[in-house]
């Protein structure tokens, strides 16, 4: 499944991601831990040698878009193909708390309401230029300038003084971004309106964690950046590898960045190539690639493959069912609810949730590797996760009772709306591996048992890019949709579900939701107990309202050639981008 976080930020998951998270087996906690015991997070450590080419599989049934810039890209597949060079500024420990081991140091001063970032000397772009304070500021400009059409701008980032004024075109500079040693210096002091409890943790949404090469991109107009060759074909990175070649939408070739601040990486070449999800099992058995993501529904066919190490983790992600109840207002930069929307009926949404036989689907299509998730806050977030919420378990009887009570009467096979009008619900779902179609059709059959007439938007599953195009642009042919998130490593859900979050694709906005989201990121929330309480309140509220119903998560298993060493899925071994630290990956002697 798409695993990677974009600098610990949020990304859209492709269909393969969804397929992985959409098959599995109902398990108790002990089953889950039993499964976990099978896997380690790292391959065995051996003495490394210089040289060699590593071939990596990129599993998608659609070409990658190739936006090689973290400020503009939202696709997990793009993040995946640029992982070899796109390093975050900051290192973290295994709990995603910032440390000083990355390309820059970061110090949060709660009293002064500042965050001081100092880029280390010798951290250079792949053209040999030192990464500067201006490069860090420029990343903010790309996000906040309306001409770039970046989806990364959020009210959380706008906690930086002056960012909103810059975004609205009222100011040419970002007043809260101070460069004490000038643009070519390495120090930046960020001034915030309010300090937030998660600011020491990667993925907090308030501090951007990447830089963009100002000297290289400054001649490109903001409106042309997304399509520019300097982003699409010849991007610069300061990570261990630099991009040598792109075959559009199909493959990328990376070679060592000779200016890398930690020294020359061991491998002489990395190629990452698109492969159709349906060919994955065969390619693992034939060892076509050195690194391949396992599709869990194919585990049985490949688990005994010789010559590979299987390593795994439970990633911060989930698939979900979202209901369209409004539209995005680009002028106001906010979500606007439509109280007359077809899906703006709590009883209807809840009944649909009870109609999903998620555990049974898993039993059939996975092998203890996937599991239903009960809330929108994953269990990995410890006490922020509310273990008392059971979520929407399969219960057709309960679904029918809810619909009857709410006035959705049956007329023949199907129910009608309380106003007597026919009810047809259009579901958008992505294409994926061979199990995707039967899984989605199964859900449609379950809903039919309750008298709900659910039809696929466009009459079929939709390719990843077209799917998100429809969902992001509030296409009227979408009433509900099955999407998936790769989450950031700080648990606040603000950037996904707030009034001003472009990624709040359901478009729901309520005073209670806004209040709870604000409270969990407030000054009071520096008190851990208070923050946990607010997280639990929010999860209960979201379970009850059912604007978004979580579906599943899965073990993310990787098949790695036994000849490789240094490949690790631990957060502390990542370069802050959610992927292995490729600087450490090498062939064993």
FENHU-V712727 format. One record per backbone hydrogen bond with DSSP energy under -0.5 kcal/mol. NH is the residue of the N-H (numbers start at 1). CO is the residue of the C=O. If there is no record, write none. Layout:
# FENHU-V712727
nh:NH co:CO
nh:NH co:CO
This chain:
# FENHU-V712727
nh:6 co:9
nh:7 co:5
nh:9 co:6
nh:11 co:486
nh:12 co:74
nh:13 co:484
nh:18 co:14
nh:19 co:15
nh:20 co:16
nh:21 co:17
nh:22 co:18
nh:22 co:19
nh:23 co:20
nh:25 co:370
nh:26 co:359
nh:32 co:28
nh:33 co:29
nh:34 co:30
nh:35 co:31
nh:36 co:32
nh:37 co:33
nh:38 co:34
nh:38 co:35
nh:39 co:36
nh:40 co:310
nh:43 co:567
nh:49 co:587
nh:51 co:266
nh:54 co:269
nh:56 co:54
nh:56 co:271
nh:57 co:291
nh:58 co:273
nh:59 co:57
nh:60 co:58
nh:60 co:275
nh:64 co:249
nh:68 co:66
nh:68 co:231
nh:69 co:67
nh:72 co:69
nh:73 co:69
nh:76 co:12
nh:79 co:75
nh:80 co:76
nh:81 co:77
nh:82 co:78
nh:83 co:80
nh:85 co:82
nh:86 co:82
nh:87 co:85
nh:88 co:575
nh:89 co:209
nh:91 co:99
nh:93 co:97
nh:96 co:93
nh:98 co:200
nh:99 co:91
nh:103 co:88
nh:104 co:89
nh:105 co:118
nh:107 co:116
nh:109 co:107
nh:109 co:114
nh:110 co:108
nh:113 co:109
nh:114 co:109
nh:115 co:190
nh:116 co:107
nh:117 co:115
nh:117 co:188
nh:118 co:105
nh:119 co:117
nh:119 co:186
nh:120 co:103
nh:123 co:120
nh:124 co:122
nh:124 co:259
nh:125 co:129
nh:126 co:237
nh:128 co:125
nh:131 co:123
nh:133 co:185
nh:134 co:183
nh:136 co:132
nh:137 co:133
nh:138 co:134
nh:139 co:135
nh:140 co:136
nh:141 co:137
nh:142 co:138
nh:143 co:139
nh:144 co:140
nh:145 co:141
nh:146 co:144
nh:148 co:145
nh:149 co:146
nh:150 co:145
nh:158 co:154
nh:159 co:156
nh:160 co:157
nh:161 co:191
nh:163 co:160
nh:166 co:162
nh:167 co:163
nh:168 co:164
nh:169 co:166
nh:170 co:165
nh:171 co:165
nh:175 co:173
nh:176 co:161
nh:177 co:174
nh:178 co:176
nh:178 co:189
nh:180 co:178
nh:182 co:179
nh:185 co:182
nh:188 co:117
nh:189 co:178
nh:190 co:115
nh:190 co:188
nh:191 co:176
nh:191 co:189
nh:192 co:113
nh:192 co:190
nh:193 co:159
nh:199 co:196
nh:201 co:198
nh:202 co:96
nh:204 co:201
nh:208 co:206
nh:212 co:135
nh:214 co:212
nh:216 co:213
nh:217 co:213
nh:218 co:214
nh:220 co:217
nh:224 co:221
nh:225 co:221
nh:225 co:222
nh:228 co:224
nh:228 co:225
nh:231 co:228
nh:232 co:228
nh:233 co:229
nh:234 co:229
nh:239 co:85
nh:241 co:84
nh:242 co:255
nh:244 co:253
nh:245 co:253
nh:247 co:251
nh:248 co:246
nh:250 co:247
nh:251 co:247
nh:252 co:272
nh:253 co:245
nh:254 co:270
nh:255 co:242
nh:257 co:240
nh:258 co:256
nh:260 co:257
nh:263 co:260
nh:266 co:583
nh:267 co:585
nh:268 co:52
nh:269 co:52
nh:270 co:254
nh:271 co:54
nh:272 co:252
nh:273 co:56
nh:273 co:271
nh:274 co:250
nh:275 co:58
nh:279 co:276
nh:280 co:277
nh:283 co:279
nh:284 co:280
nh:285 co:281
nh:286 co:282
nh:287 co:284
nh:288 co:283
nh:289 co:283
nh:290 co:55
nh:291 co:55
nh:292 co:559
nh:294 co:557
nh:296 co:294
nh:298 co:295
nh:299 co:296
nh:301 co:298
nh:302 co:298
nh:302 co:299
nh:303 co:299
nh:305 co:302
nh:308 co:305
nh:309 co:560
nh:311 co:309
nh:311 co:558
nh:312 co:40
nh:313 co:556
nh:315 co:313
nh:315 co:554
nh:317 co:315
nh:318 co:485
nh:319 co:552
nh:320 co:483
nh:321 co:549
nh:322 co:320
nh:322 co:481
nh:323 co:547
nh:324 co:479
nh:325 co:323
nh:325 co:506
nh:327 co:336
nh:329 co:327
nh:329 co:334
nh:330 co:328
nh:333 co:329
nh:334 co:329
nh:335 co:499
nh:336 co:327
nh:338 co:325
nh:339 co:337
nh:341 co:338
nh:343 co:324
nh:344 co:341
nh:345 co:343
nh:349 co:345
nh:350 co:346
nh:351 co:347
nh:352 co:348
nh:353 co:349
nh:354 co:350
nh:355 co:351
nh:356 co:353
nh:357 co:355
nh:358 co:356
nh:361 co:357
nh:362 co:358
nh:363 co:359
nh:364 co:360
nh:365 co:361
nh:366 co:24
nh:366 co:362
nh:371 co:553
nh:373 co:551
nh:378 co:376
nh:381 co:378
nh:382 co:379
nh:384 co:381
nh:385 co:382
nh:387 co:385
nh:389 co:386
nh:390 co:388
nh:393 co:391
nh:395 co:354
nh:399 co:395
nh:400 co:396
nh:401 co:397
nh:402 co:398
nh:403 co:399
nh:404 co:400
nh:405 co:401
nh:406 co:402
nh:407 co:404
nh:408 co:403
nh:409 co:407
nh:411 co:414
nh:414 co:411
nh:415 co:451
nh:416 co:409
nh:417 co:421
nh:420 co:417
nh:423 co:415
nh:424 co:422
nh:425 co:453
nh:426 co:424
nh:427 co:425
nh:427 co:455
nh:428 co:480
nh:429 co:427
nh:431 co:462
nh:436 co:433
nh:437 co:433
nh:438 co:434
nh:439 co:435
nh:440 co:436
nh:441 co:437
nh:442 co:438
nh:443 co:439
nh:444 co:440
nh:445 co:441
nh:446 co:442
nh:447 co:443
nh:448 co:444
nh:449 co:445
nh:450 co:446
nh:450 co:447
nh:451 co:448
nh:452 co:447
nh:453 co:423
nh:453 co:451
nh:454 co:452
nh:455 co:425
nh:455 co:453
nh:457 co:427
nh:459 co:456
nh:460 co:457
nh:462 co:429
nh:467 co:463
nh:468 co:464
nh:469 co:465
nh:470 co:466
nh:471 co:467
nh:472 co:468
nh:473 co:469
nh:474 co:471
nh:475 co:470
nh:478 co:475
nh:479 co:426
nh:479 co:477
nh:480 co:426
nh:481 co:322
nh:482 co:428
nh:483 co:320
nh:483 co:481
nh:485 co:318
nh:486 co:11
nh:487 co:316
nh:487 co:485
nh:489 co:8
nh:490 co:203
nh:496 co:493
nh:497 co:493
nh:498 co:494
nh:501 co:498
nh:502 co:500
nh:504 co:501
nh:505 co:503
nh:507 co:504
nh:514 co:510
nh:515 co:511
nh:516 co:512
nh:517 co:513
nh:518 co:514
nh:519 co:515
nh:520 co:516
nh:521 co:517
nh:521 co:518
nh:522 co:519
nh:525 co:522
nh:526 co:523
nh:527 co:524
nh:528 co:526
nh:531 co:527
nh:532 co:528
nh:533 co:529
nh:534 co:530
nh:535 co:531
nh:536 co:532
nh:537 co:533
nh:538 co:534
nh:539 co:535
nh:540 co:536
nh:541 co:537
nh:542 co:538
nh:543 co:539
nh:544 co:540
nh:545 co:541
nh:546 co:542
nh:549 co:321
nh:550 co:548
nh:551 co:319
nh:552 co:319
nh:553 co:371
nh:555 co:369
nh:556 co:313
nh:557 co:555
nh:558 co:311
nh:559 co:292
nh:560 co:309
nh:560 co:558
nh:561 co:290
nh:562 co:307
nh:564 co:561
nh:565 co:586
nh:568 co:566
nh:569 co:41
nh:573 co:570
nh:574 co:570
nh:574 co:571
nh:575 co:579
nh:581 co:573
nh:582 co:580
nh:584 co:581
nh:585 co:581
nh:586 co:565
nh:587 co:49
nh:588 co:563
nh:589 co:47
